[in-house]
Amino acid sequence: MFKNYLKVGFRNIIRNKAFSAINLLGLVLGMVCFLFIFLWIQDEKSIDNFHDNGENLYNVYYSVKSEDRLDGTYQSPTGYNDERFYPLVDGVEESVPGITRITHYASGYELPWGYPETFTVGDKMYKLEGSRAREGFFKMFNYPIVAGDSQTPLSSINTIAISRKMAEMFFGSPENAVNKIVRYDDDLDLTVTSVFENVPSKSSLAFDYLIDWKTFEKEQVNYASDNILTTIQVDDNASINEVERNINEYFQTRIDPNAPIFVEAKLAPYQDRYLKASFENGEPAGGRIDYLELFGAVALFILIIACINYMNLSTARSVKRAKEVGVRKVVGSSRKHLMRQFLMESILLSLFAVIISILLTWVLLPYVNDLTGKHIGLPFLVPSYWLAVLGLILVTGIVAGSYPALFMSSLKPVEVLQGSLQFSGSSKWLRKGLTVFQFGLSILLLIVTLVVSKQTDYVQNSHLGYDRENLIYIRIEGTLSDAEKYSVFKQEASKLPGIALVDRSSEAPHSMTFEVFDPVNWEGKSIGESVGFMPKSVGFDYLQIMNLKVSKGRGFSREIATDSAEAFMVNQEAVKQMGMTEPLGKWVSAWKKKGRIVGILEDYHTASLHQKIKPVIVDVKENLDFGFILVRTLPGQTKEALADLKTVYRRINPNRPFDFKFADSEYQAMYKSEQVIAKLSNIFSVLAILISCLGLLGLAMFSAQQRIKEVAVRKVLGASVSNIMGLFSKDIMILVGVSFFITVPLGWYLMNRWLQGFAYKVDLSWWIFALAGIIAFLIAFLTISSQSLKVAYSNPAESLRSE
């Protein structure tokens, strides 16, 4: 019997080529979208999921409570009262039951953190990205050692573990690198104890080297770095709640009880740091997981749209197959057998669609990887993937074929064979409901696309309060850390053609990540009052090079001798949070320096638009040995200016590669996720509309077949082509209108919720929803026009001829 179902189903698909092709196209489009999103979600969920101890690994995160707010961070809070400490380091394994191992990972020990650092071997010099890690790191995580000490790497001071890539760059092979010396930062010789395999793309941590933690502690003498990630491994039978409680009790003994903020240590599964990087009320609450949930829903919606499209097209063809059903029932076929037959056809068509979809996915994956920055491949050798594909075939086939199977098998042979077939009101309403649901999802995707595109454009093109065009920055390192060398560089660079201004800053223009509470005091501060400041030390020309505006007072001046030692500037937000009404001339103290507020800066963005503008405090320090050199080039002369700047840089700082970044490009890179989401939304909304149009086409075909004699009579009585088109368009356009009015509130709710992740966002203007509606109406009208024109120009004599 199964063989017979298969044979008949295949014959019906081949016999009705046009119908099958339209159905197949809809299913293929839906499945391709589903497969791409499925693979992307699986790839995101696989990040950090390759460690053998993964289920027992937990990140320590911190809930930080100040007087008026509650924040959260995965980074260890340090630096209270000008003292350095690293919470949960010494003796925690012995003090807290249930902990097997603990390790720390820091992406830098000097400001600015996390930037590539210079390594030299002989005449080879490269900038590479890496970190510091505590002994035990390689025992907790699966980063295989391929050469050297695999048992105790990072156990001795002034040692380093390097990647295979780094070993080959400097020494030709991993084996040749072991026990060799690499010169770090032209200041420190490190011995290579181990070589590890290149870090896979499935790791959220990316590093080409790890310096031992003891060297980290020895060298970090000036900065209280909060750029430290703490990870613990618990026993198999440990109670996480109990371990968390004991860790927190131990943690509280390590911090200053009189600090202006209260810090509580908590645990989160290791993978959560990647998927849930955002915090709400001190707890991990969002981040990439939001996009996974959003596009998971989009994938399901598009597949449902494709299934509804199949239902509509199948019922549109029901008139032609009605006699087939009647004859089958007369010769003894049961309703159960007929249902199986129709389901077999839909499953068979689903099988063909999946085969084509997999081939298309394989062909298009390189382009999708370029778009998303991923390295996704089809997991042909993974059994679970083929189980998922089998499930997709069956679920899609059964869902898409369920209504046609139920409907067609319910037809009565007497009515069918007499030509008096009539469709009940319930079946008509079901088809209309499916159309409303299908097009509603398409309109929802249109709304999502318009809002995401508008917000992405807004964050990329917003005026930030400073000018990021023609602005580059260079990390201060090597001989440029010396104040005299920096002064020479600035003087020579300022004279170059194409260079407008040169100055310095302790932080990158677009990314101030260092926030301090305790070291800052001010006139009129209440006991226990706490404000988190973003500190910045700059040169005298900083305001000019950044084009910052002063709302009150003045900027820093070389002509006023006390400015370098006693002057501060704050932004408007700082004045607001400090509660000052007349801030000019009030004293402020920070970092053992006390002075007066000489000017108020207009608020400007120091981070992404996901975050609110925070209080900023600025002082003058021309002799800092860290930070960035800022260079403003003249419009249209950047290329020539960079070439001359490189010559000056290499002469003054010969032991460092000339490495620079464009402020505008780095700012744009902060919104890479939003850019990808916007592009994917555009693609998926177009495909959803296309699939929905196929469904509307099916509904128009069905309506035309049902009303063909009515149309013929109307034409005989004098109805024009426009009258006939209006007759067909009206009912379907009403359905599109109903779907629009149902979808708008849902679209507003979902987009309003998504926009809450931005501190600065676009308004959900009425025209966004109106435009989505207009696009939907136009596309729907154009879709049904082809079918209505065909009916309007048909010969009434043929339609009225007796069958």
Secondary structure, DSSP 4 states (H G I P E B T S, - for coil): -HHHHHHHHHHHHHHSHHHHHHHHHHHHHHHHHHHHHHHHHHHHHHTT---TTGGGEEEEEEEEE-SS-EEEESBPP--GGG----TT-TTHHHHSTTEEEEEEEES-SSSSTT--EEEEETTEEEEE--EEE-TTHHHHS---EEEE-SSSTT-STTEEEEEHHHHHHHHSSHHHHTT-EEEETTTEEEEEEEEEPPPPTT-S---SEEEEHHHHHHH--S-----EEEEEEE-TT--HHHHHHHHHHHHHTTS-TTSSSEEEEEEEETTHHHH--EEETTEEEESHHHHHHHHHHHHHHHHHHHHHHHHHHHHHTHHHHHHHHHHHHHTT--HHHHHHHHHHHHHHHHHHHHHHHHHHHHHHHHHHHHHHT------TT-HHHHHHHHHHHHHHHHHHHHHHHHHHHT--HHHHHHT-----HHHHHHHHHHHHHHHHHHHHHHHHHHHHHHHHHHHHH---SS--TTEEEEE--GGGGSHHHHHHHHHHHHTSTTEEEEEEESSBTTB----BSTT-EETTPPTT----BEEEEE-TTHHHHHTPPEEEE----TTSTTHHHHEEEEEHHHHHHHT-SS-TT-EEEETTEEEEEEEEEPP--SS-TTS----EEEEE-TT-SSSEEEEEEPTT-HHHHHHHHHHHHHHHSTTS---EEEHHHHHHHTTHHHHHHHHHHHHHHHHHHHHHHHHHHHHHHHHHHHTHHHHHHHHHTT--HHHHHHHHHHHHHHHHHHHHHHHHHHHHHHHHHHHTT-SS-----HHHHHHHHHHHHHHHHHHHHHHHHHHHTS-HHHHHS--
